[in-house]
Amino acid sequence: MMASVRSTAQVAETARQGIGILGPGTQAAARLENMARFLDFVSESTARAAEQAREVLHTKPEATNTPG
């Protein structure tokens, strides 16, 4: 999961570099900016989900008091 986060963040950064190459204000640059923003969202959401899953998986279940 975290490798996917890093990879997605890298693609977002590459898109941002493309904005400078294509020239801000162009339609292609606007598409790259939207793509980068979306990939940032996906990357951050995936990282947050992985962290939450780690917390769940490393938390011991509470003992239940059931009469035996």
Backbone torsions as a table, in degrees:
resi	resn	phi	psi	omega
1	MET	NA	-45.3	-177.4
2	MET	-70.9	-30.4	174.6
3	ALA	-64.6	-38.0	176.8
4	SER	-64.7	-40.3	177.8
5	VAL	-59.7	-47.5	-179.6
6	ARG	-63.7	-41.8	-179.5
7	SER	-64.3	-43.8	179.6
8	THR	-64.9	-41.0	178.1
9	ALA	-64.0	-35.4	178.8
10	GLN	-67.0	-40.0	177.4
11	VAL	-64.5	-39.2	177.4
12	ALA	-61.3	-42.1	179.3
13	GLU	-65.5	-39.6	177.4
14	THR	-62.3	-39.9	177.1
15	ALA	-61.9	-41.2	178.9
16	ARG	-63.9	-37.3	176.6
17	GLN	-63.7	-36.8	178.4
18	GLY	-63.5	-30.3	178.5
19	ILE	-60.4	-44.8	179.2
20	GLY	-65.8	-35.0	-179.4
21	ILE	-71.3	-43.6	-177.7
22	LEU	-78.1	-22.0	-179.6
23	GLY	96.9	119.0	178.0
24	PRO	-58.5	145.1	180.0
25	GLY	97.3	-11.3	177.0
26	THR	-85.4	157.8	178.3
27	GLN	-62.7	-38.7	179.2
28	ALA	-64.3	-40.5	178.3
29	ALA	-65.1	-38.1	177.7
30	ALA	-62.9	-40.5	177.7
31	ARG	-65.1	-41.8	178.4
32	LEU	-64.5	-38.7	178.0
33	GLU	-62.7	-44.5	177.6
34	ASN	-62.7	-40.3	178.3
35	MET	-62.6	-45.5	179.8
36	ALA	-62.1	-43.4	178.6
37	ARG	-62.9	-41.8	178.3
38	PHE	-64.4	-44.8	-179.3
39	LEU	-65.8	-33.9	173.4
40	ASP	-60.6	-45.2	179.6
41	PHE	-60.8	-46.7	-179.4
42	VAL	-62.7	-45.4	-179.2
43	SER	-60.9	-47.7	-179.6
44	GLU	-65.6	-40.1	179.2
45	SER	-65.6	-41.2	179.5
46	THR	-65.9	-42.6	178.4
47	ALA	-62.8	-41.8	179.1
48	ARG	-64.6	-42.6	178.9
49	ALA	-64.0	-40.9	179.1
50	ALA	-63.8	-41.0	178.9
51	GLU	-65.5	-42.2	178.2
52	GLN	-63.6	-41.4	178.8
53	ALA	-63.8	-40.2	178.4
54	ARG	-60.3	-42.5	179.1
55	GLU	-63.7	-42.5	-179.9
56	VAL	-64.8	-44.7	-176.2
57	LEU	-70.8	-24.6	-178.5
58	HIS	-100.2	5.5	176.8
59	THR	-97.2	126.5	-180.0
60	LYS	-74.4	139.2	178.4
61	PRO	-65.5	146.8	178.1
62	GLU	-71.9	142.9	177.5
63	ALA	-74.1	138.0	177.2
64	THR	-100.4	140.9	179.0
65	ASN	-95.2	93.0	178.7
66	THR	-111.7	133.9	179.2
67	PRO	-62.4	140.0	-176.2
68	GLY	-117.2	NA	NA
